[in-house]
Amino acid sequence: MVMQYRVKGSVRWRKYSGKDKLKESVSKYDFRLLNKDKTKVLVDKGSYAKVLKRFRQIEFFKRK
């Protein structure tokens, strides 16, 4: 899975490489989750907490 972010109101999505790499707080960004091939949006744009929660759910059930 690939997590992407963008500044709210911006057009370009960027690969999320970690919370410490962001220049502003996470509340100033939109996040989304894509499959590995970047062909399907698993979680549409939302807050950091919402996207990360869904990411953890997918990872949990993938391992079973």
C-alpha positions as CSV (number, residue, x, y, z in Angstrom):
1,M,0.0,0.0,0.0
2,V,1.1,3.5,-0.7
3,M,0.2,6.5,1.5
4,Q,0.2,9.9,-0.2
5,Y,-0.3,13.5,1.1
6,R,-0.9,17.0,-0.2
7,V,-1.3,20.4,1.2
8,K,-5.0,21.2,1.5
9,G,-6.2,23.0,-1.6
10,S,-3.3,21.7,-3.6
11,V,-3.5,19.5,-6.7
12,R,-0.4,17.4,-6.6
13,W,-0.2,14.2,-4.4
14,R,3.2,13.2,-3.0
15,K,4.5,10.0,-1.5
16,Y,4.3,10.0,2.3
17,S,7.7,9.2,3.7
18,G,7.0,9.9,7.4
19,K,5.5,12.3,9.8
20,D,8.9,13.8,10.7
21,K,9.5,14.8,7.0
22,L,6.5,17.1,6.9
23,K,7.1,20.8,7.2
24,E,3.8,21.6,8.8
25,S,1.5,19.7,11.2
26,V,-0.6,16.9,9.8
27,S,-3.8,18.9,10.1
28,K,-2.7,21.1,7.2
29,Y,-2.5,18.1,4.8
30,D,-4.9,15.7,3.1
31,F,-3.9,12.0,3.0
32,R,-5.1,9.1,0.9
33,L,-4.2,5.4,0.6
34,L,-3.6,3.5,-2.7
35,N,-2.9,-0.1,-3.5
36,K,0.7,-1.0,-4.3
37,D,0.3,-0.4,-8.1
38,K,-1.3,2.9,-7.5
39,T,-4.3,1.9,-9.6
40,K,-7.0,1.8,-6.9
41,V,-7.8,4.3,-4.2
42,L,-8.4,2.3,-1.0
43,V,-9.2,5.4,1.2
44,D,-10.2,8.6,-0.4
45,K,-8.8,11.9,0.9
46,G,-9.2,12.4,4.6
47,S,-7.4,13.2,7.8
48,Y,-4.2,11.6,9.0
49,A,-5.9,9.7,11.8
50,K,-8.7,8.4,9.5
51,V,-6.4,7.1,6.8
52,L,-3.9,5.6,9.3
53,K,-6.7,3.8,11.1
54,R,-7.9,2.2,7.9
55,F,-4.3,1.3,6.9
56,R,-3.9,-0.6,10.2
57,Q,-7.2,-2.4,9.7
58,I,-6.1,-3.6,6.3
59,E,-2.7,-4.7,7.5
60,F,-4.3,-6.6,10.5
61,F,-6.6,-8.6,8.3
62,K,-4.0,-9.2,5.6
63,R,-1.8,-11.0,8.0
64,K,-4.6,-13.5,9.1
